[in-house]
Amino acid sequence: MASGGTFHNLLLALLCLALTSSVGGEAARRFWIENDTFMKDGAPFQIVGGDVHYFRIVPEYWKDRLLRAKALGLNTIQTYVPWNLHEPEPQRWEFKGFADIESYLRLAQELDMLVMLRVGPYICGEWDLGGFPPWLLTLEPALKLRSSDSTYLSLVERWWGALLPKVAPLLYNNGGPVIMVQIENEFGSFGDDKNYLHYLVQLARRYLGNNIVLYTTDGGAMGNLKNGSIPQDDVFAAVDFETGSNPWPIFRLQKKYNLPGKSAPLSSEFYTGWLTHWGESIATTDATSTAKALKTILCRNASAVLYMAHGGTNFGFYNGANTGQDESDYKADLTSYDYDAPIKEHGDVHNSKYKALRRVIHECTGSPLHPLPADIEKANYGLVKLQKVASLFDIIDNISDPLKGAVSEHPLYMEQIGQMFGFLLYMSEYEGKVSSSVLSIPKVHDRAQVFLSCSTDGVRNRRYAGVIERWSSKTLEIPNLRCSSNTSLYILVENMGRVNYGPYIFDRKGILSPIQIDGITLRHWKMCPLTFNSLDNLPKLQLITQMPNARASKVSIVHGHSEKKLQESSFYSNEPEFYEGHFHIDSESEIKDTFISFRGWNKGVAFVNNFNIGRFWPARGPQCALYVPAPILRPGDNTIVIFELHGPNPELTVNLVTDPDFTCGPRQ
């Protein structure tokens, strides 16, 4: 039996331990890796996670989507942090609205979910420029992105100096939800600059301390892990691999690139679906086989993060793009980032994939099977009649930013004049002598519509000439308008989204080469960037009467080997035009999610109540309708503005429906 003094000392020790665990608040909170196992507060922990990106969801729906992820059985949320959203201009920091990352992380904690934070600085993610701010592309000499380039590193340091102090109080050891922070993203597929990775680790530790688990993610192959892992810096190497692959040989390979005892098996991107580009069929994966693949990981106590648990939407101009063998083999991503994820773009969970994955997670982890959340109500507001408000050329002076306009001997690229997204109009003149000429633009990023104009017998005549695209022909035969003066040349270039992955991510936009007509270089260019900040004022602008001979003519757009005739109608010209329509919602209770179907339209951008809901391209497909979340709508009058590049639906209507409608365009 212990003596009275010994018993007293033991009692004091136990009391101190209890105080350390409770009164000290968060002193016992700790997340780490040992014995090839994730450990949380002294007990083994299995990560059952999913990517849910705050920047692809209207903030009013953050809680809804996280609750749906939790009902799936997830205990952890993973999200990227896109630098371009938070620093749209040098040292202009954005951390509100879509960019309010602190509120998103706190909300996850309120819902008892942990967070794996992927802070980049490069994120990929099918997001414009892989998350890099496009103003990086304006610096001279040109930056070497994702490298030890000293100028690039200084800008990363400035960015993380703004971001990471906001993250530090939210680390798990500090009482927050963040258990792991990812350095870079799949760097082993890009390069082997270990000094760059070491620098990022040192910078992260400076702000986050030495107790946070830092990690990398790389493809589950030897070359990727060799180039992208940095175990000597005590950074955990996670892996990703094709769904359906046998995970266990890959997890054994993973151990070779982690410190002894520090290789908890983790697939940090378990693909529930895949991305889709314009012109492709919607990528889908089978629910049963996806669930079976997840089971082979979770039921053997390994960890996985679903990519995506919920995809969301590439609102505005933030979609990314990919390339094939060269940078001309360009493929822009859809506005929808549904990804065939278990939680659909619009939040629905009553689908076979959600139910199958939920059953597997319950079976393997014992997590409770909560009732399925109800799907969010959607409304069919019906047909909306639109009317043409203006031709682009009629109001170019009203919607072009005079502070960003430029005059130059040679064409300037978009970023050079501060036009980071959207459209730039190039204007010059030439002397048309022969019956027809060949216009050549060797390097256009990404799609150029060409127009000619001149005075004939004192009457202004404007004609559409055709399209030059990055992925197809770089020349265009243009007619002689038989002008009494020089012919004016207008080239409207659309930035369709910067490349986000691979060797061609340094993706400047606009015209990046000399422009020639019949082999002669054109000089003296004026550039007008289009802004969409005052769309409410479009009907109020003093419009110029549309000139004769600007009516419809046959238009042919070439996409690779397929040719699609655009609609021909006496109701519209082939000039880019603005259309406006209105619909009424009687009361707050009638505001619901909806989709705008653009069947019969061609290509453009749509705005609802001044919110850019994204690009549409039903002439190319496969996405035909754009998602409109209820928080964008309001009681009373709601306004739709469409910037149509080629020609509207002849009925001049759009349909507000309940169906996402992925059935437009050609099938390949």
Residue, then its C-alpha position, 0 to 999 in steps of 0.5 A: m500500500a502506498s504511503g500517505g505522502t506518496f498517495h498525496n503526490l500521485l493525486l497532485a500529479l493526476l490533478c495536474l494532468a487533468l488541468t493540463s488536459s482541460v483547464g489549459g484549454e487546447a493544451a492536449r490538442r495535437f495532430w501528428i504521425e507516428n508508427d505510420t499512423f495519423m494520431k489525433d489527441g493521443a489516439p489513431f485517426q483515419i482521415v475520411g476527407g473530401d475537397v470542397h472549395y470555398f471559392r466555387i460556392v456562393p458563401e451563403y451555401w458554404k454551410d449547406r455544402l459542408l453539412r452534405a459532406k458531413a452526412l456523407g461520412l466525411n470528418t475532414i475537408q480539404t481545400y485549395v487557396p487560390w492566390n489570384l482570388h486573394e491578391p487580384e492586383p499587387q498588394r490589394w488583398e481580398f479576404k471578404g465574400f468568396a475570399d473570406i477563408e477565415s470564416y470558411l475554416r471557422l465554419a468547418q470547425e463549428l460543424d466539427m470537421l477538420v481541414m487539410l489546407r492546400v496553400g500553394p502557391y500553385i494549386c492547379g485545380e482546373w482554376d485559372l493559371g493554377g491559382f497564380p495571379p495573372w499580373l505575375l505574367t507582366l513582370e520583366p524579365a519573365l518570371k520562372l513560375r514554380s522555381s527558385d527564381s528570386t523575384y518569384l520567391s519574393l512575391v510568394e513570401r509577400w503573399w504567404g506573409a499576408l495569408l499564413p498569419k491568418v491561418a496560424p490561429l486556426l491550426y489544430n494545435n492552436g485550437g483550430p480545425v487545420i490539421m495539415v498544410q500542403i506545400e505546392n501541388e504535384f510538383g513532381s509532375f512539373g520539375d525537380d527544383k528541391n531548393y524551391l520546395h525547401y524554401l517553401v517549407q522554411l517559409a511555412r514553418r516561419y509562420l506556422g511553427n514546427n508542430i503542424v504537419l506539412y505535406t506534399t501530394d504527388g502521383g503514385a509513381m517513382g519519378n513523381l515522388k522522387n521529384g516532389s517529396i522532401p522527407q528530409d524536411d520532415v514533410f509528409a508525402a501523400v499520393d494520388f493515383e487513378t481510381g481503381s488502381n490497386p492502392w497498396p503497392i502505391f502505399r508501399l512505394q509511398k513509404k520509401y519517400n517518407l521518414p521511418g514511421k511517418s508514412a500513414p497511407l493516404s490518397s489525398e486525391f481519390y477521384t470521384g469523377w473527372l473534369t470536362h472541357w468544351g467540346e467533350s462529352i461530360a466525364t462520368t464514372d460508375a458509382t459502384s466501381t468508385a465505391k469499390a475502389l474507396k473500400t479497398i482503401l478505407c476498409r484496411n484503415a488507410s485514409a482517403v480524400l475524395y476529389m471532389a466531394h463537391g465540385g461547385t462552379n467556375f463562376g466568372f472568368y476563373n475556369g482553367a484550361n489544359t493543353g495536349q502535346d503543345e500549347s496550341d492543343y488548347k482545351a478550356d474547362l467548362t463553367s460547371y465544375d460538377y466533376d461527377a462528384p457525389i454532391k452535385e454542382h447544385g448540392d443534390v445528394h439523392n444520386s447513386k454515387y453519393k449513396a454508394l460512397r456513404r454506405v462504404i464509408h459507414e461500413c469501413t469506419g463505423s461512422p453513423l448513417h445520418p438521414l440524407p439531407a433534403d435536396i435544395e428546392k429549385a424553381n422553373y421560372g420559365l421563358v424570359k424574353l430578351q431584347k437587344v440592347a446594343s452592338l458592342f461596336d455601338i457602345i465600345d467607348n462606354i464599356s472600354d476602360p479608358l485608363k487601360g486602353a493603349v496605343s502601340e506600334h505592335p499588339l500588346y498582350m492583355e496582361q500588359i495593359g491590365q486586362m486580366f480577364g475577359f476580352l480585348l479589342y484590337m484595332s488597326e487599318y490597312e490598304g485593301k488592294v486585291s480582291s481578297s487577302v490572307l490575315s495571319i495571326p500565328k499566336v492568338h490566346d485564345r479566340a479571335q473574331v475578325f471584323l472589317s469596316c470602311s466608308t464606301d460612298g460616304v456610308r460606313n460598312r462593317r462586315y464579319a470576316g471569321v474566327i481565328e482560334r488557338w487550337s485550329s487555323k491561324t489564317l483567315e481569308i478576308p474580302n476587299l470591301r472596295c473602300s474609298s479609304n483604308t480598311s479598318l480591322y477589328i479583332l476581338v480576342e477572348n481569354m477563355g481561361r489560362v492553362n492551369y497544368g503542365p509545362y505551358i502554364f506561363d499563359r499570357k492572353g491576347i495577341l502574342s505575335p505580329i499580325q500580317i496581311d498578305g505577308i506584310t506586318l500591320r503596325h499602329w494598334k489601338m487596344c480597348p479592354l472590355t469592362f462589364n462593370s456598368l451593365d445596369n446602365l446599358p439601356k441608358l447609353q446613347l446608342i449609335t444607329q446600327m449601320p447598313n450591311a451589318r446584318a447577318s451573313k453566313v458564319s463558319i466556325v472551325h473546331g479542329h476537324s469539325e465545322k459548325k454553321l452558326q445560325e443565320s437570322s434576319f434578326y441579328s448581326n454577327e457582331p457581338e451584342f448585348y441582350e437584356g431580359h427580366f423576370h419577377i419573383d413575387s416574394e422571398s419564399e419564392i427565391k430558389d435555385t435555377f438554371i438558365s438554358f441557352r439552347g439555341w444561343n451560340k457563345g458568350v457570357a451571362f450576368v444575373n443581377n450583375f453577377n457573372i454566372g459564367r461562360f456559355w457555349p451550347a454551339r460547342g457543348p456539352q454544357c447547355a445551362l448555367y447554374v444560378p444559386a438562389p442567393i444571387l436572386r432577389p424578390g421583385d425584378n431580376t435582370i439577365v444580361i447576355f453578351e452573345l458573340h455570334g447570334p442569339n436564339p432566334e426567339l430571343t428567349v432563355n428558359l429558367v429551368t430545374d435541370p442542369d442540362f448537359t446535352c448540348g453540342p456535338r458528341q465526340 
